[in-house]
Amino acid sequence: MSHLGILVAAEFYADFVLVSGGDDYISKVYDYAIAMVGTYSLTSFGINKAREDISGPAYATLEWEGTTLENLFTTTFRLRLYVGNDGYYSLANY
């Protein structure tokens, strides 16, 4: 799974299972990559909720703090994978 923004790109791989009529789940996340204009430091990477349930989908997150080239601002970036309802999708805040 990957997402490309104007000055930021990130991706990671995930092993997950879609269970027809049952609870989908994420078993593993690995091999993340981050590219951006400026510098970054990883703040978290992993499975936040392994199994879909009545409260919502399973999800995993890649999160890092990034600073622009001129040190004008620092912000937290996030790429998240959701698995549930026999499908999957990603959302990013960049």
N, CA, C and O atoms as a Tinker XYZ file with bonds, in Angstrom:
   376  protein
     1  N      0.829000   -1.150000    0.000000    73     2
     2  CA     0.000000    0.000000    0.000000    64     1     3
     3  C      0.888000    1.232000    0.000000    63     2     4     5
     4  O      1.894000    1.265000    0.708000    81     3
     5  N      0.533000    2.248000   -0.785000    73     3     6
     6  CA     1.347000    3.456000   -0.831000    64     5     7
     7  C      0.451000    4.669000   -1.051000    63     6     8     9
     8  O     -0.698000    4.560000   -1.478000    81     7
     9  N      1.027000    5.830000   -0.742000    73     7    10
    10  CA     0.317000    7.084000   -0.958000    64     9    11
    11  C      1.349000    8.140000   -1.337000    63    10    12    13
    12  O      2.417000    8.222000   -0.731000    81    11
    13  N      1.021000    8.944000   -2.342000    73    11    14
    14  CA     1.930000    9.972000   -2.832000    64    13    15
    15  C      1.281000   11.338000   -2.653000    63    14    16    17
    16  O      0.163000   11.563000   -3.116000    81    15
    17  N      1.984000   12.251000   -1.980000    73    15    18
    18  CA     1.545000   13.628000   -1.826000    64    17    19
    19  C      2.437000   14.529000   -2.669000    63    18    20    21
    20  O      3.244000   14.032000   -3.455000    81    19
    21  N      2.308000   15.825000   -2.523000    73    19    22
    22  CA     3.110000   16.753000   -3.315000    64    21    23
    23  C      4.586000   16.679000   -2.933000    63    22    24    25
    24  O      5.441000   16.599000   -3.814000    81    23
    25  N      4.898000   16.706000   -1.649000    73    23    26
    26  CA     6.286000   16.673000   -1.192000    64    25    27
    27  C      6.589000   15.466000   -0.321000    63    26    28    29
    28  O      7.673000   15.373000    0.254000    81    27
    29  N      5.639000   14.535000   -0.218000    73    27    30
    30  CA     5.782000   13.382000    0.666000    64    29    31
    31  C      5.268000   12.132000   -0.045000    63    30    32    33
    32  O      4.256000   12.171000   -0.744000    81    31
    33  N      5.979000   11.028000    0.145000    73    31    34
    34  CA     5.513000    9.727000   -0.332000    64    33    35
    35  C      5.840000    8.710000    0.748000    63    34    36    37
    36  O      6.891000    8.784000    1.386000    81    35
    37  N      4.940000    7.765000    0.948000    73    35    38
    38  CA     5.176000    6.728000    1.949000    64    37    39
    39  C      4.478000    5.453000    1.519000    63    38    40    41
    40  O      3.498000    5.477000    0.775000    81    39
    41  N      5.009000    4.331000    2.009000    73    39    42
    42  CA     4.399000    3.037000    1.722000    64    41    43
    43  C      4.804000    2.036000    2.788000    63    42    44    45
    44  O      5.807000    2.208000    3.480000    81    43
    45  N      3.997000    0.981000    2.905000    73    43    46
    46  CA     4.386000   -0.181000    3.691000    64    45    47
    47  C      3.611000   -1.379000    3.182000    63    46    48    49
    48  O      2.590000   -1.243000    2.508000    81    47
    49  N      4.110000   -2.540000    3.512000    73    47    50
    50  CA     3.476000   -3.789000    3.126000    64    49    51
    51  C      2.729000   -4.360000    4.318000    63    50    52    53
    52  O      3.118000   -4.165000    5.469000    81    51
    53  N      1.641000   -5.073000    4.018000    73    51    54
    54  CA     0.851000   -5.696000    5.081000    64    53    55
    55  C      0.324000   -7.034000    4.597000    63    54    56    57
    56  O     -0.080000   -7.177000    3.443000    81    55
    57  N      0.335000   -8.002000    5.485000    73    55    58
    58  CA    -0.338000   -9.281000    5.250000    64    57    59
    59  C     -1.661000   -9.213000    5.990000    63    58    60    61
    60  O     -1.692000   -8.966000    7.196000    81    59
    61  N     -2.765000   -9.432000    5.264000    73    59    62
    62  CA    -4.077000   -9.417000    5.905000    64    61    63
    63  C     -4.972000  -10.441000    5.239000    63    62    64    65
    64  O     -4.704000  -10.893000    4.126000    81    63
    65  N     -6.044000  -10.803000    5.938000    73    63    66
    66  CA    -6.972000  -11.828000    5.464000    64    65    67
    67  C     -8.377000  -11.247000    5.470000    63    66    68    69
    68  O     -8.826000  -10.683000    6.467000    81    67
    69  N     -9.066000  -11.392000    4.339000    73    67    70
    70  CA   -10.471000  -11.018000    4.231000    64    69    71
    71  C    -11.295000  -12.284000    4.417000    63    70    72    73
    72  O    -11.205000  -13.208000    3.609000    81    71
    73  N    -12.095000  -12.334000    5.473000    73    71    74
    74  CA   -12.877000  -13.518000    5.823000    64    73    75
    75  C    -14.318000  -13.264000    5.401000    63    74    76    77
    76  O    -15.007000  -12.446000    6.010000    81    75
    77  N    -14.770000  -13.947000    4.381000    73    75    78
    78  CA   -16.125000  -13.752000    3.877000    64    77    79
    79  C    -17.142000  -14.046000    4.982000    63    78    80    81
    80  O    -17.242000  -15.171000    5.471000    81    79
    81  N    -17.890000  -13.012000    5.361000    73    79    82
    82  CA   -18.899000  -13.167000    6.398000    64    81    83
    83  C    -18.339000  -13.215000    7.810000    63    82    84    85
    84  O    -19.095000  -13.427000    8.758000    81    83
    85  N    -17.041000  -13.025000    7.976000    73    83    86
    86  CA   -16.416000  -13.075000    9.303000    64    85    87
    87  C    -15.557000  -11.854000    9.547000    63    86    88    89
    88  O    -15.619000  -10.875000    8.803000    81    87
    89  N    -14.753000  -11.919000   10.596000    73    87    90
    90  CA   -13.904000  -10.789000   10.966000    64    89    91
    91  C    -12.587000  -10.815000   10.188000    63    90    92    93
    92  O    -11.789000  -11.739000   10.338000    81    91
    93  N    -12.369000   -9.800000    9.362000    73    91    94
    94  CA   -11.117000   -9.651000    8.626000    64    93    95
    95  C    -10.023000   -9.272000    9.621000    63    94    96    97
    96  O    -10.309000   -8.737000   10.692000    81    95
    97  N     -8.759000   -9.552000    9.260000    73    95    98
    98  CA    -7.681000   -9.228000   10.200000    64    97    99
    99  C     -6.362000   -8.954000    9.487000    63    98   100   101
   100  O     -6.141000   -9.383000    8.354000    81    99
   101  N     -5.497000   -8.228000   10.183000    73    99   102
   102  CA    -4.138000   -7.924000    9.730000    64   101   103
   103  C     -3.190000   -8.767000   10.569000    63   102   104   105
   104  O     -3.253000   -8.734000   11.798000    81   103
   105  N     -2.309000   -9.525000    9.914000    73   103   106
   106  CA    -1.394000  -10.384000   10.656000    64   105   107
   107  C      0.022000   -9.823000   10.743000    63   106   108   109
   108  O      0.767000  -10.180000   11.656000    81   107
   109  N      0.410000   -8.949000    9.806000    73   107   110
   110  CA     1.791000   -8.473000    9.802000    64   109   111
   111  C      1.902000   -7.197000    8.973000    63   110   112   113
   112  O      1.234000   -7.064000    7.948000    81   111
   113  N      2.746000   -6.257000    9.413000    73   111   114
   114  CA     3.129000   -5.095000    8.611000    64   113   115
   115  C      4.650000   -5.040000    8.583000    63   114   116   117
   116  O      5.310000   -5.401000    9.557000    81   115
   117  N      5.208000   -4.584000    7.452000    73   115   118
   118  CA     6.658000   -4.630000    7.299000    64   117   119
   119  C      7.108000   -3.743000    6.134000    63   118   120   121
   120  O      6.296000   -3.270000    5.338000    81   119
   121  N      8.422000   -3.534000    6.061000    73   119   122
   122  CA     9.077000   -2.844000    4.937000    64   121   123
   123  C      8.463000   -1.487000    4.599000    63   122   124   125
   124  O      7.973000   -1.279000    3.489000    81   123
   125  N      8.493000   -0.580000    5.547000    73   123   126
   126  CA     7.986000    0.760000    5.249000    64   125   127
   127  C      9.072000    1.577000    4.550000    63   126   128   129
   128  O     10.265000    1.304000    4.676000    81   127
   129  N      8.617000    2.588000    3.811000    73   127   130
   130  CA     9.527000    3.538000    3.169000    64   129   131
   131  C      8.868000    4.914000    3.226000    63   130   132   133
   132  O      7.664000    5.054000    3.013000    81   131
   133  N      9.683000    5.922000    3.516000    73   131   134
   134  CA     9.216000    7.305000    3.581000    64   133   135
   135  C     10.176000    8.153000    2.759000    63   134   136   137
   136  O     11.392000    8.030000    2.899000    81   135
   137  N      9.636000    9.008000    1.908000    73   135   138
   138  CA    10.451000    9.961000    1.149000    64   137   139
   139  C      9.762000   11.313000    1.254000    63   138   140   141
   140  O      8.556000   11.423000    1.031000    81   139
   141  N     10.524000   12.330000    1.593000    73   139   142
   142  CA     9.931000   13.659000    1.683000    64   141   143
   143  C     11.007000   14.720000    1.507000    63   142   144   145
   144  O     12.197000   14.459000    1.686000    81   143
   145  N     10.561000   15.924000    1.151000    73   143   146
   146  CA    11.460000   17.066000    1.064000    64   145   147
   147  C     11.647000   17.560000    2.497000    63   146   148   149
   148  O     10.699000   18.051000    3.110000    81   147
   149  N     12.850000   17.436000    3.032000    73   147   150
   150  CA    13.125000   17.777000    4.420000    64   149   151
   151  C     13.634000   16.552000    5.150000    63   150   152   153
   152  O     14.172000   15.632000    4.534000    81   151
   153  N     13.465000   16.539000    6.458000    73   151   154
   154  CA    13.911000   15.416000    7.272000    64   153   155
   155  C     12.727000   14.825000    8.016000    63   154   156   157
   156  O     11.689000   15.471000    8.166000    81   155
   157  N     12.889000   13.589000    8.483000    73   155   158
   158  CA    11.816000   12.955000    9.247000    64   157   159
   159  C     12.405000   12.020000   10.287000    63   158   160   161
   160  O     13.552000   11.587000   10.188000    81   159
   161  N     11.584000   11.722000   11.290000    73   159   162
   162  CA    11.914000   10.675000   12.247000    64   161   163
   163  C     10.654000    9.867000   12.527000    63   162   164   165
   164  O      9.582000   10.425000   12.759000    81   163
   165  N     10.796000    8.568000   12.503000    73   163   166
   166  CA     9.685000    7.641000   12.715000    64   165   167
   167  C      9.188000    7.763000   14.150000    63   166   168   169
   168  O      9.981000    7.769000   15.091000    81   167
   169  N      7.861000    7.862000   14.313000    73   167   170
   170  CA     7.290000    7.900000   15.658000    64   169   171
   171  C      6.566000    6.601000   16.003000    63   170   172   173
   172  O      6.550000    6.197000   17.166000    81   171
   173  N      5.961000    5.935000   15.002000    73   171   174
   174  CA     5.358000    4.626000   15.264000    64   173   175
   175  C      5.081000    3.901000   13.958000    63   174   176   177
   176  O      4.844000    4.513000   12.917000    81   175
   177  N      5.120000    2.577000   14.046000    73   175   178
   178  CA     4.798000    1.724000   12.910000    64   177   179
   179  C      4.349000    0.379000   13.458000    63   178   180   181
   180  O      5.097000   -0.298000   14.165000    81   179
   181  N      3.116000   -0.002000   13.125000    73   179   182
   182  CA     2.639000   -1.294000   13.598000    64   181   183
   183  C      1.148000   -1.455000   13.438000    63   182   184   185
   184  O      0.458000   -0.597000   12.887000    81   183
   185  N      0.670000   -2.577000   13.934000    73   183   186
   186  CA    -0.758000   -2.893000   13.913000    64   185   187
   187  C     -1.388000   -2.289000   15.164000    63   186   188   189
   188  O     -0.984000   -2.605000   16.282000    81   187
   189  N     -2.366000   -1.433000   14.974000    73   187   190
   190  CA    -3.058000   -0.806000   16.090000    64   189   191
   191  C     -4.237000   -1.655000   16.574000    63   190   192   193
   192  O     -4.495000   -1.755000   17.774000    81   191
   193  N     -4.937000   -2.253000   15.635000    73   191   194
   194  CA    -6.081000   -3.113000   15.946000    64   193   195
   195  C     -6.026000   -4.274000   14.955000    63   194   196   197
   196  O     -6.259000   -4.078000   13.762000    81   195
   197  N     -5.728000   -5.453000   15.423000    73   195   198
   198  CA    -5.455000   -6.588000   14.542000    64   197   199
   199  C     -6.708000   -7.153000   13.869000    63   198   200   201
   200  O     -6.630000   -7.635000   12.739000    81   199
   201  N     -7.834000   -7.104000   14.528000    73   199   202
   202  CA    -9.028000   -7.786000   14.020000    64   201   203
   203  C    -10.226000   -6.848000   13.951000    63   202   204   205
   204  O    -10.481000   -6.068000   14.869000    81   203
   205  N    -10.947000   -6.940000   12.854000    73   203   206
   206  CA   -12.210000   -6.220000   12.700000    64   205   207
   207  C    -13.193000   -6.707000   13.767000    63   206   208   209
   208  O    -13.194000   -7.886000   14.122000    81   207
   209  N    -14.025000   -5.802000   14.275000    73   207   210
   210  CA   -15.084000   -6.200000   15.198000    64   209   211
   211  C    -16.263000   -5.257000   15.029000    63   210   212   213
   212  O    -16.303000   -4.456000   14.094000    81   211
   213  N    -17.200000   -5.355000   15.918000    73   211   214
   214  CA   -18.412000   -4.545000   15.805000    64   213   215
   215  C    -18.122000   -3.044000   15.905000    63   214   216   217
   216  O    -18.904000   -2.230000   15.415000    81   215
   217  N    -17.006000   -2.677000   16.534000    73   215   218
   218  CA   -16.673000   -1.257000   16.669000    64   217   219
   219  C    -15.947000   -0.684000   15.455000    63   218   220   221
   220  O    -15.751000    0.529000   15.376000    81   219
   221  N    -15.540000   -1.542000   14.498000    73   219   222
   222  CA   -14.914000   -1.011000   13.297000    64   221   223
   223  C    -13.848000   -1.923000   12.719000    63   222   224   225
   224  O    -13.636000   -3.035000   13.203000    81   223
   225  N    -13.178000   -1.441000   11.679000    73   223   226
   226  CA   -12.195000   -2.277000   10.972000    64   225   227
   227  C    -10.889000   -2.439000   11.749000    63   226   228   229
   228  O    -10.605000   -1.688000   12.682000    81   227
   229  N    -10.109000   -3.428000   11.344000    73   227   230
   230  CA    -8.727000   -3.554000   11.801000    64   229   231
   231  C     -7.936000   -2.436000   11.128000    63   230   232   233
   232  O     -8.299000   -1.980000   10.044000    81   231
   233  N     -6.839000   -1.989000   11.781000    73   231   234
   234  CA    -6.029000   -0.967000   11.123000    64   233   235
   235  C     -4.586000   -0.996000   11.604000    63   234   236   237
   236  O     -4.274000   -1.431000   12.712000    81   235
   237  N     -3.720000   -0.512000   10.718000    73   235   238
   238  CA    -2.287000   -0.404000   10.993000    64   237   239
   239  C     -1.834000    0.980000   10.564000    63   238   240   241
   240  O     -2.400000    1.569000    9.644000    81   239
   241  N     -0.798000    1.503000   11.241000    73   239   242
   242  CA    -0.388000    2.888000   11.030000    64   241   243
   243  C      1.116000    3.021000   10.885000    63   242   244   245
   244  O      1.893000    2.413000   11.621000    81   243
   245  N      1.507000    3.839000    9.910000    73   243   246
   246  CA     2.879000    4.333000    9.773000    64   245   247
   247  C      2.808000    5.825000   10.099000    63   246   248   249
   248  O      2.076000    6.569000    9.445000    81   247
   249  N      3.567000    6.265000   11.107000    73   247   250
   250  CA     3.506000    7.659000   11.535000    64   249   251
   251  C      4.916000    8.199000   11.743000    63   250   252   253
   252  O      5.780000    7.518000   12.294000    81   251
   253  N      5.136000    9.440000   11.293000    73   251   254
   254  CA     6.442000   10.056000   11.457000    64   253   255
   255  C      6.295000   11.560000   11.600000    63   254   256   257
   256  O      5.293000   12.149000   11.197000    81   255
   257  N      7.324000   12.167000   12.186000    73   255   258
   258  CA     7.386000   13.618000   12.320000    64   257   259
   259  C      8.316000   14.140000   11.240000    63   258   260   261
   260  O      9.455000   13.688000   11.125000    81   259
   261  N      7.842000   15.075000   10.462000    73   259   262
   262  CA     8.626000   15.624000    9.363000    64   261   263
   263  C      8.864000   17.115000    9.531000    63   262   264   265
   264  O      8.011000   17.836000   10.048000    81   263
   265  N     10.029000   17.570000    9.089000    73   263   266
   266  CA    10.410000   18.980000    9.154000    64   265   267
   267  C     10.804000   19.439000    7.755000    63   266   268   269
   268  O     11.526000   18.734000    7.051000    81   267
   269  N     10.333000   20.617000    7.348000    73   267   270
   270  CA    10.638000   21.143000    6.019000    64   269   271
   271  C     12.117000   21.502000    5.909000    63   270   272   273
   272  O     12.823000   21.606000    6.912000    81   271
   273  N     12.568000   21.688000    4.680000    73   271   274
   274  CA    13.979000   21.978000    4.415000    64   273   275
   275  C     14.516000   23.175000    5.190000    63   274   276   277
   276  O     15.621000   23.111000    5.728000    81   275
   277  N     13.788000   24.220000    5.254000    73   275   278
   278  CA    14.236000   25.441000    5.923000    64   277   279
   279  C     13.857000   25.458000    7.406000    63   278   280   281
   280  O     13.962000   26.491000    8.067000    81   279
   281  N     13.420000   24.313000    7.921000    73   279   282
   282  CA    12.953000   24.212000    9.311000    64   281   283
   283  C     11.819000   25.189000    9.607000    63   282   284   285
   284  O     11.698000   25.695000   10.723000    81   283
   285  N     10.985000   25.450000    8.592000    73   283   286
   286  CA     9.879000   26.392000    8.760000    64   285   287
   287  C      8.770000   25.808000    9.621000    63   286   288   289
   288  O      8.161000   26.523000   10.416000    81   287
   289  N      8.505000   24.522000    9.471000    73   287   290
   290  CA     7.498000   23.900000   10.316000    64   289   291
   291  C      7.765000   22.407000   10.435000    63   290   292   293
   292  O      8.413000   21.791000    9.589000    81   291
   293  N      7.240000   21.856000   11.516000    73   291   294
   294  CA     7.300000   20.417000   11.780000    64   293   295
   295  C      5.871000   19.932000   11.977000    63   294   296   297
   296  O      5.067000   20.597000   12.630000    81   295
   297  N      5.559000   18.777000   11.414000    73   295   298
   298  CA     4.221000   18.232000   11.564000    64   297   299
   299  C      4.286000   16.711000   11.626000    63   298   300   301
   300  O      5.298000   16.106000   11.275000    81   299
   301  N      3.203000   16.109000   12.073000    73   299   302
   302  CA     3.096000   14.651000   12.129000    64   301   303
   303  C      2.365000   14.169000   10.887000    63   302   304   305
   304  O      1.284000   14.659000   10.560000    81   303
   305  N      2.961000   13.210000   10.201000    73   303   306
   306  CA     2.371000   12.598000    9.013000    64   305   307
   307  C      1.910000   11.197000    9.373000    63   306   308   309
   308  O      2.476000   10.552000   10.255000    81   307
   309  N      0.867000   10.729000    8.676000    73   307   310
   310  CA     0.309000    9.427000    8.994000    64   309   311
   311  C     -0.234000    8.759000    7.732000    63   310   312   313
   312  O     -0.919000    9.385000    6.923000    81   311
   313  N      0.083000    7.489000    7.587000    73   311   314
   314  CA    -0.498000    6.643000    6.546000    64   313   315
   315  C     -1.112000    5.453000    7.261000    63   314   316   317
   316  O     -0.441000    4.768000    8.033000    81   315
   317  N     -2.391000    5.210000    7.002000    73   315   318
   318  CA    -3.100000    4.161000    7.732000    64   317   319
   319  C     -3.817000    3.222000    6.763000    63   318   320   321
   320  O     -4.444000    3.665000    5.801000    81   319
   321  N     -3.715000    1.929000    7.031000    73   319   322
   322  CA    -4.425000    0.878000    6.296000    64   321   323
   323  C     -5.590000    0.394000    7.142000    63   322   324   325
   324  O     -5.424000    0.097000    8.325000    81   323
   325  N     -6.773000    0.315000    6.534000    73   323   326
   326  CA    -7.967000   -0.223000    7.193000    64   325   327
   327  C     -8.381000   -1.508000    6.487000    63   326   328   329
   328  O     -8.370000   -1.580000    5.258000    81   327
   329  N     -8.748000   -2.524000    7.270000    73   327   330
   330  CA    -9.201000   -3.808000    6.730000    64   329   331
   331  C    -10.502000   -4.171000    7.429000    63   330   332   333
   332  O    -10.544000   -4.316000    8.651000    81   331
   333  N    -11.569000   -4.316000    6.638000    73   331   334
   334  CA   -12.868000   -4.656000    7.208000    64   333   335
   335  C    -13.940000   -4.704000    6.150000    63   334   336   337
   336  O    -13.749000   -4.205000    5.042000    81   335
   337  N    -15.066000   -5.301000    6.483000    73   335   338
   338  CA   -16.190000   -5.415000    5.549000    64   337   339
   339  C    -15.785000   -6.115000    4.264000    63   338   340   341
   340  O    -16.269000   -5.776000    3.184000    81   339
   341  N    -14.892000   -7.094000    4.383000    73   339   342
   342  CA   -14.387000   -7.869000    3.247000    64   341   343
   343  C    -13.678000   -6.995000    2.209000    63   342   344   345
   344  O    -13.731000   -7.281000    1.012000    81   343
   345  N    -13.021000   -5.941000    2.666000    73   343   346
   346  CA   -12.272000   -5.063000    1.782000    64   345   347
   347  C    -11.201000   -4.315000    2.551000    63   346   348   349
   348  O    -11.012000   -4.548000    3.745000    81   347
   349  N    -10.500000   -3.417000    1.875000    73   347   350
   350  CA    -9.460000   -2.635000    2.512000    64   349   351
   351  C     -9.327000   -1.291000    1.803000    63   350   352   353
   352  O     -9.715000   -1.142000    0.644000    81   351
   353  N     -8.769000   -0.314000    2.523000    73   351   354
   354  CA    -8.508000    0.999000    1.952000    64   353   355
   355  C     -7.460000    1.691000    2.817000    63   354   356   357
   356  O     -7.169000    1.249000    3.929000    81   355
   357  N     -6.899000    2.773000    2.299000    73   355   358
   358  CA    -5.899000    3.528000    3.054000    64   357   359
   359  C     -6.308000    5.000000    3.106000    63   358   360   361
   360  O     -7.019000    5.503000    2.236000    81   359
   361  N     -5.836000    5.670000    4.153000    73   359   362
   362  CA    -6.022000    7.114000    4.301000    64   361   363
   363  C     -4.692000    7.709000    4.746000    63   362   364   365
   364  O     -3.954000    7.105000    5.524000    81   363
   365  N     -4.402000    8.897000    4.241000    73   363   366
   366  CA    -3.178000    9.605000    4.616000    64   365   367
   367  C     -3.529000   11.058000    4.921000    63   366   368   369
   368  O     -4.508000   11.583000    4.391000    81   367
   369  N     -2.743000   11.704000    5.764000    73   367   370
   370  CA    -3.027000   13.102000    6.107000    64   369   371
   371  C     -2.066000   14.058000    5.392000    63   370   372   373
   372  O     -1.753000   15.130000    5.912000    81   371
   373  N     -1.607000   13.675000    4.219000    73   371   374
   374  CA    -0.728000   14.558000    3.447000    64   373   375
   375  C     -1.115000   14.528000    1.991000    63   374   376
   376  O     -0.493000   15.207000    1.173000    81   375
